[in-house]
Amino acid sequence: MLRAELGKNCIFVVTRKNIKLGMFNFTPLVRPLFENRIRRSLRFIDYGDVVQREQLYELIGQASFTEFGQKYKFIDSLTYDQFRERVPLHSYEDLKPAIMRMVAGEKNVLWRGVTMRFAQSSGTSDGKSKYIPITNDSLSRCHYQGGFDVVAHYLNLVPDSRIFAGKSFILGGSFANELKLKPGVRVGDLSANLIENINPVANLVRIPGKRIALMEDWEQKLPALVDSSINENVTNISGVPSWFLTVIEEVMRRKGVKCIHEVWPNLEVFFHGGISFEPYRDRYMQLCDASRMHYLETYNASEGFFAVQTSWESNAMMLLLDVGVFYEFIPVEDAESDNPRVLPLWEVEKGKTYALVITANNGLWRYKIGDTVRVEQTAPVKIRIAGRTRHYINAFGEELMVYNADEAIKRACRDTGAAVADYTAAPVYAAEGKHGHHQWLVEFSVPPKDTEQFAESLDSHLKELNSDYEAKRYKGIFLDGPEITVAREGVFERWLGETGKLGGQRKVPRLSNDRALISQLLDINNEY
């Protein structure tokens, strides 16, 4: 028996038996907690600048005695302008020596104390790992708070939700074994770190158990995930759309059904993130009962939990301003500049795209995270992920971004009745009198009847979505139409496995400005 406190005057008792049997709906009892959070977040509308300045002052004060704080003379009275003048922008390579010292157990380097957890993140096609610190402060104030905020906003949108009448199915990754670590230090997927350190009360309403959740071998993990979930009362799922699609399809195959709600009749929401949901939306609509299902987008990266969708009218996500993160923005046209313009949150403009910079309670100072975001609203600030600063194609001046590609893929699927499991694209340069073009390696879960028709549809929608692409495609003068290469089943999964990126939040880069990645994938494809 466990006792959980909701507030000063509200206590309830949770029994393992009642949770296992799904006999009690705890949603009305816990809703007041989440409503309080919604009320606090209203400050983001009119006082976003105040909230963000408070975060910066707090971060500076907490790190004033660290090696980094001493180097840049952190004092409590440091203003934002002074902070911006003193502290340079950092890439991962800039901070890597200090981070590796933290991995080795040194304390008070970039953040106070000793950091025992690190999220392994690639984010590149070359297989090199990044180790992002997960401090005690970032774990509680940012990552777990972000997860709480997601549920808060969902409950605010769905007054009759029964999300706490059953189990949460959280799909995560595993820990890595590539480094020799000091005792107690853990390096692995962000999700693995979160699952391992989650509150024991949450474990009672979450599946799968830790042993299965942290499995490294996905050939063993997939059937174990199915076994652990197929007879549970699942009300909500959380994870990366591509990976969860595989799990759902296997659950349905095992049960011999055509709709996942025949297995989990009380499933009501998918909290998704990691990659764009758009290429997968139609497939989920086919597998789920649309009348019972909601989809809420999140921006939960290894570096922090940054934003959550707060409206059904738009899937733009509201930035979380009080989770120990200070945001800055570089206009996308300056992203590769040696001396870019850098703006605080209160100076961003609606409709503009920016490279995101964070200063956070994990010791990442003015860190260029590598993502670009489009500002859709300024009071409060709401964003969409536009792509990666290095994941784009601009080989011919077309400036094709990931969000263009995702949307065009989605529309081409609708036009042709296809469904895409995974894809990547890269340029093919002009040769022997031929213009350059884009090669798309696409793994279909439902193939189109005519691949050429799919290519034509994709091309048409890319023109609609991207004026630069449209200009370069004008009468084929500069750029030929896209080439679709059909990937054999499992090619992307095999590449992820061979490069140590299989599982969790790991994902295939959608667009590359060179052919290094697609060449590796084509080699695997040709081996089958």
Secondary structure as the mmCIF struct_conf table of DSSP 4:
data_model
#
loop_
_struct_conf.conf_type_id
_struct_conf.id
_struct_conf.beg_label_comp_id
_struct_conf.beg_label_asym_id
_struct_conf.beg_label_seq_id
_struct_conf.end_label_comp_id
_struct_conf.end_label_asym_id
_struct_conf.end_label_seq_id
STRN STRN1 LEU A 2 GLY A 7
TURN_TY1_P TURN_TY1_P1 LYS A 8 ASN A 9
STRN STRN2 CYS A 10 VAL A 14
HELX_RH_AL_P HELX_RH_AL_P1 ARG A 16 LEU A 21
TURN_TY1_P TURN_TY1_P2 GLY A 22 GLY A 22
HELX_RH_AL_P HELX_RH_AL_P2 THR A 27 SER A 41
TURN_TY1_P TURN_TY1_P3 LEU A 42 LEU A 42
HELX_RH_AL_P HELX_RH_AL_P3 ARG A 43 ASP A 46
HELX_RH_AL_P HELX_RH_AL_P4 GLY A 48 GLN A 62
TURN_TY1_P TURN_TY1_P4 ALA A 63 PHE A 65
BEND BEND1 THR A 66 THR A 66
HELX_RH_AL_P HELX_RH_AL_P5 GLU A 67 LYS A 71
TURN_TY1_P TURN_TY1_P5 TYR A 72 LYS A 73
TURN_TY1_P TURN_TY1_P6 ASP A 76 SER A 77
HELX_RH_AL_P HELX_RH_AL_P6 TYR A 80 ARG A 86
BEND BEND2 VAL A 87 VAL A 87
HELX_LH_PP_P HELX_LH_PP_P1 PRO A 88 LEU A 89
STRN STRN3 HIS A 90 HIS A 90
HELX_RH_AL_P HELX_RH_AL_P7 TYR A 92 VAL A 103
TURN_TY1_P TURN_TY1_P7 ALA A 104 GLY A 105
BEND BEND3 ASN A 108 GLY A 113
STRN STRN4 ARG A 117 SER A 121
BEND BEND4 THR A 124 ASP A 126
STRN STRN5 LYS A 130 ILE A 134
HELX_RH_AL_P HELX_RH_AL_P8 ASN A 136 SER A 138
HELX_RH_PI_P HELX_RH_PI_P1 LEU A 139 TYR A 144
HELX_RH_AL_P HELX_RH_AL_P9 GLN A 145 LEU A 157
TURN_TY1_P TURN_TY1_P8 PRO A 159 ASP A 160
HELX_RH_3T_P HELX_RH_3T_P1 ILE A 163 ALA A 165
BEND BEND5 GLY A 166 GLY A 166
STRN STRN6 LYS A 167 ILE A 170
STRN STRN7 PHE A 175 PHE A 175
BEND BEND6 GLU A 178 LEU A 179
TURN_TY1_P TURN_TY1_P9 PRO A 183 GLY A 184
STRN STRN8 ARG A 186 GLY A 188
HELX_RH_AL_P HELX_RH_AL_P10 LEU A 190 GLU A 196
TURN_TY1_P TURN_TY1_P10 ASN A 197 ASN A 197
BEND BEND7 ILE A 198 ILE A 198
HELX_RH_AL_P HELX_RH_AL_P11 PRO A 200 ASN A 203
TURN_TY1_P TURN_TY1_P11 LEU A 204 VAL A 205
STRN STRN9 ARG A 206 ILE A 207
BEND BEND8 PRO A 208 PRO A 208
HELX_RH_AL_P HELX_RH_AL_P12 LYS A 210 ALA A 213
TURN_TY1_P TURN_TY1_P12 LEU A 214 LEU A 214
BEND BEND9 GLU A 216 GLU A 216
HELX_RH_AL_P HELX_RH_AL_P13 TRP A 218 SER A 229
TURN_TY1_P TURN_TY1_P13 ILE A 230 ASN A 231
BEND BEND10 GLU A 232 GLU A 232
STRN STRN10 VAL A 234 GLY A 239
HELX_RH_AL_P HELX_RH_AL_P14 PRO A 241 LYS A 255
TURN_TY1_P TURN_TY1_P14 GLY A 256 GLY A 256
BEND BEND11 LYS A 258 CYS A 259
HELX_RH_3T_P HELX_RH_3T_P2 ILE A 260 GLU A 262
TURN_TY1_P TURN_TY1_P15 VAL A 263 VAL A 263
TURN_TY1_P TURN_TY1_P16 PRO A 265 ASN A 266
STRN STRN11 VAL A 269 HIS A 272
BEND BEND12 GLY A 274 ILE A 275
BEND BEND13 PHE A 277 PHE A 277
HELX_RH_AL_P HELX_RH_AL_P15 GLU A 278 LEU A 287
BEND BEND14 CYS A 288 CYS A 288
TURN_TY1_P TURN_TY1_P17 ALA A 290 ARG A 292
STRN STRN12 HIS A 294 ALA A 301
TURN_TY1_P TURN_TY1_P18 SER A 302 GLU A 303
STRN STRN13 GLY A 304 GLN A 309
BEND BEND15 TRP A 312 GLU A 313
STRN STRN14 MET A 317 LEU A 319
BEND BEND16 ASP A 322 GLY A 324
STRN STRN15 VAL A 325 PRO A 331
HELX_RH_3T_P HELX_RH_3T_P3 VAL A 332 ASP A 334
TURN_TY1_P TURN_TY1_P19 ALA A 335 GLU A 336
BEND BEND17 ASP A 338 ASN A 339
STRN STRN16 LEU A 343 PRO A 344
HELX_RH_3T_P HELX_RH_3T_P4 LEU A 345 GLU A 347
TURN_TY1_P TURN_TY1_P20 LYS A 350 GLY A 351
STRN STRN17 THR A 353 ALA A 360
TURN_TY1_P TURN_TY1_P21 ASN A 361 ASN A 362
BEND BEND18 GLY A 363 GLY A 363
BEND BEND19 ARG A 366 ARG A 366
STRN STRN18 TYR A 367 THR A 378
TURN_TY1_P TURN_TY1_P22 ALA A 379 PRO A 380
STRN STRN19 VAL A 381 ARG A 388
TURN_TY1_P TURN_TY1_P23 THR A 389 ARG A 390
STRN STRN20 HIS A 391 HIS A 391
STRN STRN21 TYR A 392 ILE A 393
TURN_TY1_P TURN_TY1_P24 ALA A 395 PHE A 396
BEND BEND20 GLY A 397 GLY A 397
STRN STRN22 LEU A 400 MET A 401
HELX_RH_AL_P HELX_RH_AL_P16 VAL A 402 THR A 416
TURN_TY1_P TURN_TY1_P25 GLY A 417 GLY A 417
STRN STRN23 ALA A 419 VAL A 428
STRN STRN24 ALA A 431 ALA A 431
TURN_TY1_P TURN_TY1_P26 GLU A 432 GLY A 433
STRN STRN25 LYS A 434 LYS A 434
HELX_LH_PP_P HELX_LH_PP_P2 HIS A 435 HIS A 435
STRN STRN26 GLY A 436 GLY A 436
STRN STRN27 HIS A 437 VAL A 446
BEND BEND21 LYS A 449 LYS A 449
HELX_RH_AL_P HELX_RH_AL_P17 THR A 451 LEU A 465
HELX_RH_AL_P HELX_RH_AL_P18 SER A 467 ARG A 473
HELX_RH_3T_P HELX_RH_3T_P5 TYR A 474 GLY A 476
BEND BEND22 ILE A 477 PHE A 478
STRN STRN28 LEU A 479 LEU A 479
HELX_LH_PP_P HELX_LH_PP_P3 ASP A 480 PRO A 482
STRN STRN29 GLU A 483 VAL A 486
HELX_LH_PP_P HELX_LH_PP_P4 ALA A 487 ARG A 488
TURN_TY1_P TURN_TY1_P27 GLU A 489 GLY A 490
HELX_RH_AL_P HELX_RH_AL_P19 VAL A 491 GLU A 498
TURN_TY1_P TURN_TY1_P28 THR A 499 GLY A 500
BEND BEND23 GLY A 503 GLY A 503
TURN_TY1_P TURN_TY1_P29 GLY A 504 GLN A 505
BEND BEND24 ARG A 510 ARG A 510
STRN STRN30 LEU A 511 LEU A 511
BEND BEND25 ASN A 513 ARG A 515
HELX_RH_AL_P HELX_RH_AL_P20 ALA A 516 GLU A 527
#
